[in-house]
Amino acid sequence: MGFPFFTHCTKANVSDDQGLIEMLTQNIDYFKSKPSELPKITLLVDHGYHPDKLTIALEQIYPQIMTKIQFELKALPSKGEKEAQGLSGFVPVAARWGKRTVKCLGGAM
């Protein structure tokens, strides 16, 4: 359904990877209590994230976490796909979530 499990606000100079690590660390008890026999939680991420680096960092915090979560790197539209739609430059990915909202609003809340 795409419903958020957790939210976490960071300063604009915090990397996507670091912000995700902080958020999952703050909520690590949720993952520890999640039964392994349930399907993995899929974290849909864009190219601002590095799943290999995230996996290493998260396994240092909770070694079994990857038995409970998985990353899905959302594909970017190709240049041809954008041109076919009459688009160019930055094109939002359909499944992208609103993590950039505050930055786009100039930090106003």
Backbone bond lengths (Angstrom), bond angles and torsions (degrees), N, CA, C in turn:
res aa  C-N    CA-C-N  psi(-1)  N-CA   C-N-CA  omega(-1)  CA-C   N-CA-C  phi
1 M - - - 1.438 - - 1.518 111.05 -
2 G 1.321 118.96 -20.57 1.444 120.62 179.31 1.517 113.93 81.76
3 F 1.330 118.59 15.55 1.448 120.57 178.64 1.527 109.90 -73.72
4 P 1.342 117.53 138.49 1.479 119.03 178.82 1.525 111.06 -69.42
5 F 1.311 115.27 139.40 1.459 121.15 174.22 1.526 109.27 -87.64
6 F 1.333 116.31 -41.10 1.454 122.49 -175.36 1.521 108.90 -142.24
7 T 1.320 116.16 161.20 1.454 121.40 170.61 1.517 108.13 -130.26
8 H 1.312 115.53 155.16 1.464 120.81 -179.20 1.523 107.52 -156.16
9 C 1.313 117.04 124.42 1.464 121.49 179.06 1.519 109.70 -101.66
10 T 1.319 115.51 138.24 1.461 121.04 178.19 1.517 108.85 -132.93
11 K 1.321 115.37 166.94 1.457 120.67 171.43 1.523 108.14 -68.64
12 A 1.303 116.92 158.46 1.462 121.56 -177.03 1.522 112.69 -63.98
13 N 1.334 118.27 -22.31 1.469 119.76 -177.91 1.524 113.44 -87.17
14 V 1.322 118.12 5.04 1.470 122.06 176.75 1.522 107.67 -88.90
15 S 1.332 116.20 129.21 1.470 120.14 -178.68 1.526 110.61 -65.68
16 D 1.330 114.87 157.54 1.463 120.14 175.80 1.523 110.33 -56.65
17 D 1.336 116.57 -45.52 1.463 120.51 -179.71 1.532 110.94 -57.97
18 Q 1.336 116.73 -49.75 1.464 120.65 -176.93 1.523 111.04 -63.93
19 G 1.321 116.90 -40.56 1.466 119.84 178.40 1.519 112.34 -62.46
20 L 1.334 116.94 -40.16 1.464 120.53 178.51 1.525 110.53 -67.91
21 I 1.317 117.06 -41.42 1.472 120.30 177.64 1.523 110.21 -60.35
22 E 1.331 117.21 -44.60 1.468 120.79 178.97 1.525 110.94 -60.86
23 M 1.341 116.53 -46.18 1.463 120.45 -177.82 1.529 111.45 -62.58
24 L 1.328 116.62 -45.78 1.466 119.02 -179.24 1.520 111.30 -68.59
25 T 1.331 117.41 -35.55 1.466 120.90 178.12 1.527 110.53 -63.60
26 Q 1.325 116.92 -42.75 1.460 120.56 179.60 1.529 112.06 -63.84
27 N 1.318 116.48 -22.64 1.470 121.40 -177.70 1.524 112.21 -116.78
28 I 1.317 116.70 25.32 1.464 121.24 -173.10 1.527 111.91 -62.43
29 D 1.326 118.69 -28.41 1.468 120.22 179.83 1.523 111.47 -62.66
30 Y 1.336 116.84 -30.69 1.468 120.02 176.81 1.528 109.69 -60.16
31 F 1.318 116.14 -45.48 1.468 120.79 -177.35 1.522 111.20 -72.55
32 K 1.299 117.23 -35.67 1.461 120.41 177.40 1.519 111.12 -64.13
33 S 1.337 117.46 -35.09 1.457 120.28 -177.56 1.534 113.01 -87.76
34 K 1.326 118.01 -11.00 1.462 121.14 -179.42 1.528 109.62 -71.79
35 P 1.316 118.93 122.52 1.466 120.80 179.80 1.540 111.29 -61.36
36 S 1.309 116.29 135.03 1.465 121.62 -178.36 1.524 113.02 -64.51
37 E 1.331 117.39 -23.69 1.467 119.04 -178.01 1.534 112.55 -76.75
38 L 1.332 117.85 -12.95 1.464 120.38 175.01 1.529 109.27 -75.93
39 P 1.334 117.55 154.37 1.470 119.06 179.00 1.530 111.52 -58.33
40 K 1.311 115.33 150.61 1.458 120.22 178.02 1.528 110.33 -65.86
41 I 1.313 115.59 148.91 1.454 122.06 172.90 1.521 106.77 -81.98
42 T 1.328 116.87 128.07 1.457 121.03 179.17 1.522 108.89 -94.96
43 L 1.329 115.90 124.63 1.449 121.80 175.65 1.521 107.40 -100.76
44 L 1.315 116.21 109.91 1.459 121.93 -179.88 1.522 107.77 -82.19
45 V 1.312 116.97 116.91 1.461 121.45 -176.86 1.522 110.64 -124.19
46 D 1.326 115.41 157.09 1.457 120.17 177.27 1.527 108.83 -100.04
47 H 1.305 116.14 -170.60 1.464 120.51 -173.84 1.523 113.80 -77.91
48 G 1.334 117.40 4.33 1.464 121.17 171.71 1.525 111.20 -80.99
49 Y 1.315 116.67 -7.34 1.464 122.98 -179.11 1.522 109.99 -109.48
50 H 1.313 115.09 155.78 1.466 121.90 -178.99 1.531 108.17 -128.48
51 P 1.350 117.14 90.23 1.467 121.07 -174.14 1.531 114.75 -52.50
52 D 1.333 118.58 -37.14 1.475 119.67 179.78 1.523 110.78 -63.51
53 K 1.323 117.03 -44.73 1.468 121.13 179.07 1.523 111.11 -67.96
54 L 1.329 116.25 -39.76 1.463 120.36 178.24 1.525 111.11 -61.51
55 T 1.319 116.04 -43.73 1.469 120.87 -179.43 1.527 110.40 -58.29
56 I 1.322 117.00 -47.35 1.470 120.92 -179.58 1.524 110.55 -60.64
57 A 1.330 116.99 -47.29 1.465 120.80 -178.10 1.524 111.40 -65.26
58 L 1.320 117.57 -43.60 1.465 120.68 -178.27 1.518 112.41 -69.19
59 E 1.325 117.65 -35.16 1.469 120.15 178.31 1.531 111.58 -68.58
60 Q 1.330 118.40 -23.00 1.468 120.77 174.33 1.529 110.65 -71.69
61 I 1.330 115.89 -29.13 1.459 121.14 179.60 1.525 110.54 -82.83
62 Y 1.323 116.10 -43.77 1.470 122.43 -179.04 1.524 107.51 -147.01
63 P 1.344 117.40 99.51 1.470 121.15 -172.91 1.530 115.69 -55.13
64 Q 1.323 119.42 -27.93 1.465 121.50 -177.50 1.527 113.78 -92.62
65 I 1.314 118.54 6.10 1.464 119.98 -172.44 1.529 112.82 -59.94
66 M 1.309 118.50 -33.83 1.465 119.90 -177.00 1.533 112.15 -75.11
67 T 1.342 117.28 -5.48 1.464 119.52 171.19 1.532 109.73 -83.62
68 K 1.342 116.04 -7.30 1.452 120.70 -175.75 1.530 113.87 -120.47
69 I 1.322 116.96 -16.97 1.465 120.39 178.03 1.525 109.96 -132.43
70 Q 1.325 115.03 162.29 1.461 120.92 172.30 1.523 107.67 -147.14
71 F 1.312 116.31 152.22 1.459 121.29 178.47 1.521 109.17 -101.74
72 E 1.323 115.28 140.87 1.458 120.78 172.23 1.525 106.36 -124.83
73 L 1.326 115.49 114.83 1.456 121.70 -179.88 1.518 108.47 -82.77
74 K 1.320 116.55 116.47 1.464 121.89 -177.56 1.519 109.57 -70.90
75 A 1.316 116.37 128.64 1.462 121.90 -179.78 1.521 110.05 -69.80
76 L 1.322 115.71 140.58 1.456 121.51 175.39 1.524 109.35 -84.56
77 P 1.329 117.82 147.61 1.467 118.31 175.85 1.525 110.24 -67.64
78 S 1.323 116.71 139.68 1.464 120.60 179.70 1.528 109.43 -73.42
79 K 1.328 115.39 165.42 1.462 120.41 177.82 1.532 110.15 -59.03
80 G 1.327 116.58 -40.82 1.462 121.39 178.61 1.513 112.62 -63.49
81 E 1.342 116.41 -40.97 1.464 120.45 178.48 1.530 110.85 -64.52
82 K 1.336 115.68 -41.06 1.462 119.15 178.09 1.526 111.22 -65.12
83 E 1.333 116.42 -44.11 1.467 120.42 179.97 1.530 111.31 -62.03
84 A 1.336 116.89 -38.79 1.463 121.07 179.71 1.531 111.53 -62.88
85 Q 1.328 115.91 -27.21 1.463 120.87 179.22 1.530 111.64 -95.56
86 G 1.341 116.49 2.62 1.456 120.75 -179.32 1.517 113.19 72.90
87 L 1.341 116.60 27.74 1.457 122.18 -177.90 1.519 110.50 -114.01
88 S 1.326 115.91 159.31 1.466 120.86 173.97 1.522 107.97 -151.49
89 G 1.344 115.62 168.43 1.460 120.25 179.63 1.519 112.02 67.90
90 F 1.337 115.13 -146.66 1.467 120.70 -179.04 1.523 109.75 -70.96
91 V 1.312 115.87 127.47 1.455 122.17 176.53 1.525 107.25 -127.31
92 P 1.349 118.05 120.33 1.458 119.43 179.69 1.527 111.29 -59.90
93 V 1.325 115.37 141.40 1.459 121.35 176.62 1.523 107.21 -82.06
94 A 1.303 117.41 136.85 1.472 122.47 -173.74 1.520 112.84 -54.09
95 A 1.319 118.50 -38.79 1.463 120.79 -175.36 1.524 112.66 -92.64
96 R 1.322 117.47 6.06 1.456 120.84 -177.38 1.528 109.97 -66.45
97 W 1.301 116.42 140.62 1.447 121.49 178.83 1.523 109.86 -93.29
98 G 1.317 118.84 177.46 1.456 122.47 -170.11 1.502 116.84 -90.33
99 K 1.314 118.59 36.84 1.457 119.69 -175.96 1.513 113.41 -66.10
100 R 1.313 119.12 -20.99 1.456 121.00 -176.95 1.524 112.86 -96.00
101 T 1.302 118.16 6.17 1.457 121.08 -173.55 1.523 112.30 -58.33
102 V 1.330 118.09 -49.43 1.459 120.43 -177.23 1.533 110.23 -64.36
103 K 1.333 117.44 -40.37 1.457 119.96 178.68 1.528 110.20 -63.42
104 C 1.316 118.02 -39.13 1.465 121.05 -179.61 1.512 111.62 -69.42
105 L 1.314 117.74 -24.81 1.452 121.33 178.78 1.533 111.82 -92.34
106 G 1.331 116.16 11.06 1.454 119.96 178.65 1.525 113.39 74.18
107 G 1.323 117.01 18.81 1.446 121.48 178.16 1.523 113.53 83.98
108 A 1.332 118.14 0.54 1.462 120.55 179.94 1.521 110.41 -70.06
109 M 1.278 117.08 137.84 1.459 121.27 179.26 1.504 110.60 -131.62
